[in-house]
Amino acid sequence: MSTRSMIGKINPDNSVTTIYCHWDGYPENQLSILIPCYSNEEKLNELMSLGSISYLEDNPIPPEGVTHTFHDPHQKTVVAYHRDRGDKWEECEPDNYTSLDEMFGDKGNWNIAYYYIFNGDEWHLYDGEGTEYRYSQDDNGDWRYSIKEE
């Protein structure tokens, strides 16, 4: 069974843009990739431009000249539904919301377990109901997270 997540960013006008990620959306996986690999706008924008993805990896774009498909992916490269499987863009394009509240209110048929939202400086972790969590990594590299107190 998949752990579904949304990956997104807060735009300058405080609107939110997100993409769907089907597999491995649990914090230990996603934070280990998002923080070191997608904490800058340029690379995050490359990721977001793919639309919905099957799973997250370190690189949004495969190396030049390397074969990368949905059924034969290049190691450490994101697998995207439109680019790599040929799904219609209209079914994969990023979602835009006027606010975080609107985003959390859009339950649709996604059954999202976690949201990862970049605010331009850092990643924020929320559960599927919109509760924010603080997170840290211990000396062993294990992720710890708990409800963020106001």
Long-range contacts (C-beta under 8 A, 24 or more apart in sequence): 3-113, 3-114, 4-110, 4-111, 4-112, 4-113, 5-30, 5-112, 5-113, 5-114, 5-115, 5-116, 6-95, 6-103, 6-110, 6-112, 6-114, 6-115, 6-116, 7-34, 7-38, 7-47, 7-48, 7-56, 7-116, 8-48, 8-94, 8-103, 8-115, 8-116, 8-117, 8-118, 9-41, 9-44, 9-48, 9-117, 9-118, 9-119, 9-120, 10-100, 10-117, 10-118, 10-119, 10-120, 14-99, 15-96, 15-97, 15-98, 15-99, 16-96, 16-97, 16-98, 16-99, 16-100, 16-102, 16-103, 16-117, 17-48, 17-94, 17-95, 17-96, 17-97, 18-94, 18-95, 18-97, 18-103, 18-115, 18-117, 19-47, 19-48, 19-50, 19-51, 19-52, 19-53, 19-94, 19-95, 20-52, 20-53, 20-95, 20-110, 21-52, 21-53, 21-54, 21-55, 21-56, 22-52, 22-53, 22-54, 22-55, 23-54, 23-55, 24-55, 24-56, 25-112, 25-113, 25-114, 26-113, 26-114, 27-114, 27-125, 27-133, 27-135, 27-143, 27-145, 28-142, 28-143, 29-56, 30-56, 30-114, 30-116, 31-116, 31-123, 31-125, 31-135, 31-137, 31-143, 32-143, 33-57, 33-58, 34-116, 34-118, 34-123, 35-123, 38-118, 39-118, 39-122, 39-123, 41-120, 44-118, 47-78, 48-94, 50-78, 50-80, 50-82, 50-83, 51-80, 51-81, 51-82, 51-89, 51-92, 51-93, 51-94, 52-80, 52-81, 52-82, 52-87, 52-91, 52-92, 52-93, 53-78, 53-79, 53-80, 53-81, 54-79, 54-80, 54-81, 54-84, 54-85, 55-79, 100-130, 101-130, 104-129, 104-130
